Amino acid sequence: MREYATQMEAAKKGIITPEMKIVAQKEYISEQELCGLVAKGEVCIPCNINHKSISPEGIGTKMRTKINVNLGISGDCNNYDNEMKKVDMAIKYGAEAIMDLSNYGKTNTFRTQLIEKSHAMIGTVPMYDAIGYLEKDLLEITAEDFLKVVKAHAENGVDFMTIHAGINKRTIEAFMRDKRKMNIVSRGGSLLFAWIMMTGNENPFYEYYDDVLDILREYDVTISLGDALRPGCIDDSTDAGQICELIELGALTERAWAKDVQVMVEGPGHMAMNEIEANMKLQKRICHNAPFYVLGPLVTDIAPGYDHITSAIGGAIAAASGADFLCYVTPAEHLRLPDIDDVKEGIMASKIAAHAADIANGVPHATDADNAMAEARHEVYWEKMFSIAIDSDKARAYFESTPPSDRHTCSMCGKMCAVRTTNKILNGEKVDFCTEK
C-alpha cells in the first residue's frame, strides 16, 4: 500500500514517486523541481494505478509538448481490428497519449485491451459511453448513472478523463444570450446541454463534482476539464460562452487540487491565428497555470481534407504560447472516421507542431535531432538522414522514387547541389560541371 493516493498528494508531501523519477529523466529536470511543479498543479503525470503497462509522461510547465491520438469505434465504423492497427500506428510514431472515444458496441472489451497493450497514456470521455454502457436513452439516465460510468472507466485503468463539468445553467445562459454560428460542437457538451434542457436539472458532473473527484482520486485519474462551449468556427472564438465556461473551469481546477486530483484544462477549437496567443495566456491566468490541452486550434474553416494542416499551424502557435498538450487532427476531420493513413498524417502533423514549439520554447535538448540532421545533410549522408527523420520510411521512399545518378546529391539539384558545391570548394577541389563524370 503506497503512502499517497495520487501523484499530487505525494508531491505535496515531498515524496518522489517512481513515476516522477521516470518523467524527470525524460525531461532533463531534477526530481525535486518536478515534484514542486506537480505539487502546484503546473505539471500532471496521468497514471492510473491500474494501468500497469504505462510509461509515465509529464504534461505542463518545463515539459516537452505532448500529443494525443483520438480513435475508437462508432455505429458506422465498428471494426475493432482496424482500431487496434491505429493504436499500433500511434505507438510506433511516438504519440504520448491515446483517447478511446468509442461510443458503440463492446466498448469495455476494447478499452481493457487498449489499456493492457499501450504504454501511452489512455484517456476517455465517459459521457460518450454512457448511453451504450447503461443501455438507456439520454432522458432516462440519472446523475448516479453518469457516475457509474466514470467509476467503470477508472477501474479499467484510464489515466485521464474528459469531464464536461463547466457547462452548467450559468454558462448555458451566456451561450444562449450570445448567438453563435455553430452553436455547440462538442459531442459531450451537446449531450449534456440536451440532458440539462430536457430534464431541467443541473449538469450532474457539476452538481456532483465532489463525488466525481472522489472516484478519480481513488484511482489517481487526472481530470481533463472539457470545454463544452469551445468555438466550432473562427467566428465563434473568444465569445461569452467560451470565456464564461473558462471561468468555471478555473474554479473547478482549484476544487480538484484541494482533493489532490491532478488537472488538465481543455481549450479551443477553431480560432484565427491572431487570437491564439492571447487565449493561451488567458487560460493560464484564469486556470492558475494548470496544463492546457488544445484541439487545434484550427485557423481556418475552409480546408476539409487538409485540417491536419490547419490544426498544425494553430497547434504550433498555441504550444509556443503556453499550451502543453496537442490533440491531433486528421485529414478526415469534419468528414468521416479517420482510416489508418489519416491517423498517420494526423500524428505527423501534430508531432511537427509540438516539436517546432519545443524549439521555440527552448526545451532542453529539443534541437539535438535538428542539429544531427544538419550534420547529416552537410555530409550528404542519406542513411543518417533517414534514421533521424520522424518518418524515416517516407523520407527514404521519396528519395528512392527518383534516384539520382550520384548518391551524393538528390534528383532536385543533381551535381548543382549547393551543399556538394560548397563542400568541394572548402575541400580545395575544383567544380567543373561540364567535364565531371
C-alpha positions in Angstrom: 0.0 0.0 0.0 1.6 3.3 -1.1 1.7 6.3 1.2 -0.3 8.5 -1.1 -3.4 8.3 -3.3 -2.3 10.5 -6.2 0.9 11.9 -7.7 -0.2 15.3 -6.5 -0.7 14.2 -2.9 2.8 12.6 -3.0 4.3 15.8 -4.3 2.6 17.9 -1.6 4.2 15.5 1.0 7.6 15.8 -0.7 7.6 12.2 -1.8 9.4 11.5 -5.1 7.4 8.7 -6.8 8.8 6.2 -9.2 6.7 7.9 -11.9 8.3 11.3 -11.1 11.8 9.7 -11.4 11.0 8.4 -14.9 9.5 11.8 -16.0 12.4 13.8 -14.6 14.9 11.7 -16.5 12.9 12.0 -19.8 12.5 15.8 -19.4 16.1 16.6 -18.2 14.8 18.2 -15.0 15.7 17.5 -11.3 13.3 15.2 -9.4 12.9 17.9 -6.7 11.9 20.6 -9.2 9.5 18.3 -10.9 8.0 17.3 -7.5 7.4 21.0 -6.8 5.6 21.6 -10.1 3.4 18.6 -9.6 2.5 19.8 -6.1 1.5 23.2 -7.5 -0.5 21.6 -10.3 1.6 23.1 -13.1 2.6 19.6 -14.2 0.4 16.5 -14.2 1.5 12.9 -14.6 -1.6 11.0 -15.7 -1.0 7.5 -14.4 -3.9 5.3 -13.2 -2.9 2.8 -10.5 -4.4 0.0 -12.7 -2.6 0.9 -15.9 0.4 -1.4 -15.4 1.9 -1.1 -18.9 2.2 2.7 -18.8 5.4 4.6 -19.4 4.7 7.8 -17.4 4.8 11.2 -19.1 4.6 14.7 -17.6 2.4 17.4 -19.1 2.8 21.1 -18.3 5.4 23.6 -17.3 9.0 22.8 -18.5 7.8 19.6 -20.1 8.1 18.7 -23.8 4.8 19.3 -25.7 2.9 16.0 -25.8 0.4 14.8 -28.5 -2.8 12.8 -28.2 -4.3 10.5 -30.8 -8.1 10.0 -30.9 -9.6 6.7 -32.1 -12.4 4.4 -31.3 -15.4 2.7 -32.9 -18.8 4.2 -33.9 -22.0 2.8 -35.1 -21.0 3.3 -38.8 -17.4 2.1 -38.3 -17.1 -0.7 -35.7 -14.1 -2.8 -36.8 -12.1 -3.4 -33.6 -9.1 -4.8 -35.6 -8.8 -1.6 -37.6 -8.8 0.5 -34.4 -6.1 -1.7 -32.9 -4.0 -1.1 -36.0 -4.4 2.6 -35.4 -3.2 2.0 -31.8 -0.1 0.3 -33.2 0.4 3.3 -35.5 0.2 5.7 -32.6 2.7 3.8 -30.5 5.1 3.3 -33.4 5.3 7.1 -34.1 5.6 8.2 -30.6 2.2 9.6 -29.5 2.3 10.0 -25.8 -1.5 9.6 -25.3 -4.4 7.8 -26.9 -8.0 8.7 -26.3 -10.6 6.0 -26.8 -13.7 7.8 -28.0 -15.7 4.6 -28.7 -19.5 5.1 -28.4 -20.8 1.8 -29.8 -20.7 -1.9 -29.0 -18.3 -3.7 -26.7 -16.5 -0.5 -25.5 -15.4 -2.1 -22.3 -13.6 -5.0 -24.0 -11.8 -2.7 -26.5 -10.8 -0.3 -23.7 -9.5 -3.1 -21.5 -7.4 -4.5 -24.4 -6.1 -1.0 -25.2 -5.0 -0.4 -21.6 -3.3 -3.8 -21.3 -1.4 -3.1 -24.6 -0.5 0.5 -24.5 2.4 2.2 -22.7 1.0 5.5 -23.8 -1.5 7.4 -21.5 -5.1 6.4 -22.1 -7.9 8.9 -22.0 -11.7 8.6 -22.4 -14.9 10.7 -22.3 -17.3 8.8 -20.1 -20.2 10.8 -21.5 -19.7 9.2 -24.9 -20.0 5.8 -23.4 -23.0 6.4 -21.1 -25.8 5.5 -23.5 -24.2 2.3 -24.7 -22.8 1.2 -21.3 -26.1 1.9 -19.5 -28.4 0.8 -22.3 -30.6 3.7 -21.6 -31.8 6.7 -23.7 -30.4 10.0 -22.7 -33.5 11.3 -21.0 -33.6 8.1 -18.8 -30.1 8.5 -17.5 -29.7 9.8 -13.9 -26.9 11.6 -12.2 -26.0 8.4 -10.4 -25.8 6.6 -13.7 -23.3 9.0 -15.1 -21.1 8.5 -12.0 -21.3 4.7 -12.6 -19.7 5.1 -16.0 -16.9 7.3 -14.5 -16.2 4.6 -11.9 -16.1 1.9 -14.5 -13.6 3.7 -16.6 -11.5 4.5 -13.6 -11.5 0.8 -12.5 -10.4 -0.2 -16.1 -7.2 1.8 -15.7 -8.0 5.0 -17.7 -5.3 7.7 -17.0 -7.3 10.8 -17.8 -10.9 11.5 -18.4 -12.6 14.4 -20.1 -15.3 15.6 -17.8 -17.5 18.4 -19.1 -18.2 20.0 -15.7 -18.0 23.6 -16.8 -21.2 23.6 -18.8 -23.9 24.5 -16.2 -27.0 26.6 -16.1 -24.9 29.7 -15.7 -22.7 29.1 -18.8 -25.7 28.0 -20.8 -27.3 31.3 -20.2 -24.3 33.1 -21.6 -24.2 30.7 -24.6 -28.0 31.3 -25.3 -27.6 35.1 -25.0 -24.6 35.5 -27.3 -25.8 33.8 -30.6 -23.3 31.7 -32.4 -22.9 30.5 -36.0 -22.1 26.9 -35.0 -23.7 26.6 -31.5 -22.2 23.7 -29.6 -19.8 21.4 -31.5 -18.5 19.4 -28.5 -20.2 15.9 -28.7 -20.1 15.5 -24.9 -21.1 19.1 -24.4 -24.1 18.8 -26.7 -25.3 15.7 -24.9 -25.1 17.4 -21.6 -26.8 20.5 -22.9 -29.6 18.4 -24.2 -29.9 16.5 -20.9 -30.0 19.7 -18.9 -32.6 21.3 -21.2 -34.8 18.2 -21.3 -34.7 17.4 -17.6 -34.4 20.9 -16.2 -31.7 19.6 -13.8 -28.2 20.9 -13.3 -25.2 19.3 -15.1 -24.6 16.2 -12.9 -20.8 16.5 -13.4 -21.1 20.0 -11.9 -23.7 19.3 -9.2 -21.9 16.1 -8.0 -18.4 17.3 -8.8 -17.0 16.3 -5.4 -18.3 12.8 -6.0 -16.5 12.7 -9.3 -13.3 13.9 -7.7 -13.6 11.2 -5.1 -13.7 8.5 -7.8 -10.8 10.0 -9.7 -8.7 10.3 -6.5 -9.2 6.7 -5.6 -7.5 5.5 -8.9 -5.3 8.6 -9.5 -7.1 9.6 -12.6 -6.3 13.0 -14.0 -9.4 15.1 -14.7 -9.3 16.8 -18.1 -11.8 19.6 -17.8 -13.7 19.6 -21.1 -14.5 22.7 -23.0 -18.1 22.0 -23.9 -18.5 25.5 -25.3 -15.4 25.6 -27.4 -15.7 27.5 -30.7 -16.6 25.4 -33.7 -15.7 28.1 -36.3 -13.5 31.1 -36.2 -16.4 33.5 -36.0 -17.4 32.0 -32.6 -14.0 32.2 -30.9 -13.4 34.1 -27.7 -17.1 34.7 -27.2 -19.1 35.0 -24.0 -19.9 31.3 -23.8 -16.3 30.2 -24.2 -15.0 32.7 -21.6 -17.8 32.1 -19.2 -17.1 28.4 -19.2 -13.3 29.0 -18.8 -14.0 31.0 -15.6 -16.0 28.0 -14.3 -13.1 25.7 -15.2 -10.7 27.9 -13.3 -12.8 27.4 -10.1 -13.2 23.7 -10.8 -9.4 23.4 -11.1 -8.8 24.7 -7.6 -11.5 22.4 -6.2 -9.8 19.4 -7.8 -6.4 20.4 -6.5 -7.8 20.7 -3.0 -8.6 17.0 -3.2 -5.2 16.1 -4.7 -6.7 15.3 -8.1 -4.4 16.2 -11.0 -5.9 18.6 -13.6 -5.7 19.5 -17.3 -7.9 22.1 -18.9 -9.1 21.7 -22.4 -9.2 24.6 -24.9 -10.4 25.7 -28.4 -11.3 24.7 -31.0 -11.4 27.0 -34.1 -9.6 30.3 -33.9 -7.9 32.9 -36.0 -4.1 33.0 -35.6 -4.1 36.5 -34.1 -6.3 35.3 -31.2 -4.3 32.2 -30.2 -1.6 33.7 -28.1 -4.0 35.8 -26.1 -6.2 32.8 -25.5 -3.4 30.7 -24.2 -2.3 33.4 -21.7 -5.9 34.0 -20.6 -6.4 30.3 -19.9 -3.2 30.0 -18.0 -4.1 33.0 -15.9 -7.8 32.0 -15.2 -6.9 28.4 -14.6 -3.9 29.0 -12.4 -1.3 27.7 -14.8 -2.8 24.2 -15.0 -1.6 22.2 -18.0 -3.5 23.2 -21.1 -4.8 20.6 -23.7 -5.9 22.0 -27.0 -7.7 20.6 -30.0 -6.1 22.5 -32.9 -6.8 25.4 -32.9 -7.9 25.2 -36.5 -7.0 28.5 -38.0 -9.5 28.5 -41.0 -12.7 26.7 -41.7 -12.4 26.2 -45.5 -10.0 23.2 -45.7 -11.8 19.9 -45.2 -9.4 17.2 -46.2 -6.5 19.3 -45.0 -7.5 20.1 -41.4 -4.4 18.3 -40.1 -2.5 21.2 -41.6 -4.9 24.0 -40.3 -4.6 22.3 -36.9 -0.8 22.0 -37.0 -0.5 25.7 -37.8 -2.7 26.6 -34.8 -1.1 24.0 -32.6 2.4 25.2 -33.1 1.4 28.8 -32.3 -0.6 27.6 -29.3 2.2 25.4 -27.9 4.7 28.2 -28.4 2.4 30.5 -26.4 1.7 28.2 -23.5 -0.3 25.1 -24.5 1.2 21.9 -23.2 -0.7 19.1 -24.9 -2.0 18.9 -28.5 -4.8 16.7 -29.7 -4.1 15.6 -33.2 -6.5 16.4 -36.1 -6.5 14.2 -39.2 -7.4 15.0 -42.8 -10.7 13.2 -42.2 -11.8 15.8 -39.6 -15.4 17.1 -40.3 -15.8 14.4 -43.0 -15.6 10.8 -41.6 -14.0 8.5 -39.1 -10.2 8.5 -40.0 -8.6 5.5 -41.5 -5.1 4.3 -40.7 -3.5 6.6 -43.3 -5.4 9.6 -41.9 -4.2 8.7 -38.4 -0.6 8.7 -39.6 -1.0 12.1 -41.3 -2.5 13.5 -38.2 0.2 12.2 -35.9 3.0 13.6 -38.1 1.4 17.0 -38.4 0.9 17.2 -34.6 4.4 15.9 -33.8 5.9 18.6 -36.2 3.8 21.3 -34.4 4.8 20.1 -31.0 8.5 19.8 -31.9 8.6 23.2 -33.5 7.0 24.7 -30.3 9.6 22.9 -28.1 12.4 24.5 -30.2 10.8 28.0 -29.8 10.3 27.5 -26.1 13.9 26.4 -25.5 13.0 23.0 -24.2 16.3 21.2 -23.2 17.7 19.1 -26.0 14.9 20.0 -28.3 17.3 20.9 -31.1 19.5 17.8 -30.7 17.9 15.9 -33.6 17.7 19.0 -35.8 21.5 19.6 -35.3 22.2 15.9 -36.1 20.1 16.3 -39.3 22.0 19.4 -40.3 25.3 17.5 -39.8 24.0 14.6 -41.9 22.9 16.9 -44.7 26.2 18.7 -44.6 27.9 15.3 -45.1 25.2 14.3 -47.7 24.8 11.1 -45.6 21.5 9.8 -46.7 21.2 6.8 -44.3 21.9 9.0 -41.4 19.2 11.5 -42.6 16.7 8.7 -42.9 17.4 7.4 -39.4 16.9 10.9 -37.8 13.7 11.8 -39.7 10.5 11.5 -37.8 9.1 9.3 -40.6 12.2 7.5 -42.0 10.1 5.3 -44.2 8.5 8.2 -46.1 11.8 10.1 -46.4 13.5 7.0 -47.9 10.6 6.3 -50.2 10.7 9.9 -51.6 14.4 9.7 -52.2 14.3 6.3 -53.8 11.3 7.1 -56.1 13.6 9.2 -58.3 17.1 8.1 -57.5 20.0 10.4 -58.5 22.9 9.3 -60.7 25.2 10.5 -57.9 24.3 9.3 -54.4 26.0 12.5 -53.0 23.1 14.5 -54.4 19.4 14.2 -54.8 17.3 14.4 -58.1 16.3 18.0 -57.4 19.7 19.7 -58.0 21.9 16.9 -59.1 25.5 17.9 -59.4 24.5 21.5 -58.8 23.6 20.7 -55.2 24.6 23.7 -53.1 26.0 21.6 -50.3 28.1 19.5 -52.7 29.4 22.6 -54.4 30.4 24.3 -51.2 31.9 21.2 -49.7 34.1 20.7 -52.8 35.4 24.3 -52.8 36.1 24.2 -49.0 38.0 20.9 -49.5 40.2 22.6 -52.1 38.6 20.8 -55.0 37.6 22.3 -58.4 33.9 22.4 -59.5 33.6 21.8 -63.3 30.1 20.6 -64.2 30.8 20.1 -68.0 33.7 17.7 -67.6 32.7 15.9 -64.4 31.5 12.3 -64.9 
